[in-house]
Amino acid sequence: MSTTTTGEAAVEPGASPRQPLLPFDPGEAPRVGTLERRVLDVLWKTKQTHTTRSILEELATGEPPHPAYTTVATVLGHLVEKQLATRELTGQVWSYTAAFSGCEFSAAHMVRALGETNDRRRCLASFATSLDPADRAYLKSLL
């Protein structure tokens, strides 16, 4: 299996943002647990291919708890099943990459959260007014 990652691209004001190629409808973005999120954070932060061992080593430098090797291997398998990560077998070792960027993941969850409200307009208004002026101006430039 070949892996392809999507990098985070900056969008210039007035330019159209590229549409992410998500393997699911953004409104149906899969939920992730705490450890799944920590593993994704490693993949997004380093923007490189990782083995289970290298993920484990990255997690060991952070806050406890420090999971076991088998736990990280299981979590990586779940992330592949959820289409949040891809893997490639090199020799006898699986290598993992994030399936798309952290920004694309966050945007999909914003769309999902919007879909869970019973008043989309009020939710959007609350979101827009909670942004700082620079973010609000940037958002306006994208629309």
Buried (B, 14 or more C-beta within 10 A) or exposed (E): EEBEBBEEEEEEEEEEEEEBEBEEEBEEBBEBEEBBEBBBBBBBEBEEBBBBEBBBEBBEEEEEEEBEEEBBBBBBBBBBEBEBBBBEEEEEEBBBBBBBBBBBBEBBBEBBEBBEEEEEEEBEEEBEEEEEEEEBEEEEEEE
